[in-house]
Amino acid sequence: MRFIDRLCPPALLYLVFLALSVGLDVSFGLFLTAAVKSLFGLATVVVLDALCSVDLGVVAWFIVAAPFVITALATAISMGLNVDG
């Protein structure tokens, strides 16, 4: 597919994560959630690709990586504080 071939790396990575997430939602029978997630996810892919096309690839990478970094930090902090939850 030409659209996928022309995506910049952050948008392509986000599209892969989106496909996995939507696939899990469909396998659990959450069809409305999968539809809404697909709609907003594809809009995010377009925005990420637009950022790359105007030489703002660093911002696109930040948008893709920030949730993973925040989750890792929160996990490390909660493990360090011995939070059982």
C-alpha positions in Angstrom: 0.0 0.0 0.0 1.4 3.3 -1.0 0.1 5.2 2.0 1.9 2.9 4.4 5.1 2.9 2.3 5.3 6.7 2.5 4.7 7.1 6.3 7.5 8.4 8.4 8.9 6.1 11.1 7.0 7.6 14.1 3.7 7.4 12.2 4.4 3.9 11.0 5.3 2.8 14.6 2.1 4.4 15.9 0.1 2.6 13.1 1.5 -0.8 14.2 0.6 -0.1 17.9 -2.9 1.0 16.7 -3.4 -2.1 14.7 -2.4 -4.3 17.7 -4.7 -2.4 20.0 -7.7 -2.5 17.6 -7.1 -6.2 16.9 -7.3 -6.9 20.7 -10.4 -4.8 21.0 -12.1 -6.8 18.2 -11.0 -10.1 19.6 -12.7 -9.2 22.9 -15.8 -8.1 21.1 -15.4 -4.4 21.8 -16.5 -3.3 18.3 -17.5 0.3 19.1 -14.3 0.9 21.1 -12.3 -0.5 18.1 -14.2 1.8 15.7 -13.7 4.9 17.8 -10.0 4.0 18.4 -9.5 3.4 14.7 -11.0 6.8 13.8 -8.9 8.8 16.3 -5.8 6.7 15.7 -5.8 7.2 12.0 -6.2 10.9 12.5 -3.2 10.8 14.8 -1.2 8.9 12.1 -2.1 11.7 9.7 -1.0 14.4 12.1 2.3 12.6 12.9 3.0 12.2 9.2 2.3 15.9 8.7 4.7 16.8 11.5 7.4 14.8 9.7 6.7 16.4 6.4 7.4 19.9 7.9 10.7 18.7 9.5 9.2 18.3 13.0 10.1 14.6 13.2 11.5 15.2 16.7 8.1 16.4 17.9 6.4 13.4 16.3 8.9 11.0 18.0 8.1 12.8 21.3 4.4 12.3 20.9 4.9 8.6 20.1 7.4 8.0 22.9 6.0 10.1 25.7 3.3 7.6 26.9 5.9 4.8 27.2 8.3 7.0 29.1 5.6 8.2 31.5 4.4 4.7 32.1 7.9 3.4 32.7 8.6 6.2 35.2 5.3 5.7 37.0 6.0 2.0 37.3 9.5 2.6 38.6 8.3 5.1 41.1 5.5 2.8 42.4 7.9 -0.1 42.6 10.4 2.0 44.5 7.7 3.2 47.0 6.4 -0.4 47.4 2.9 0.6 46.4 0.7 -2.5 46.2 -2.2 -1.8 44.1 
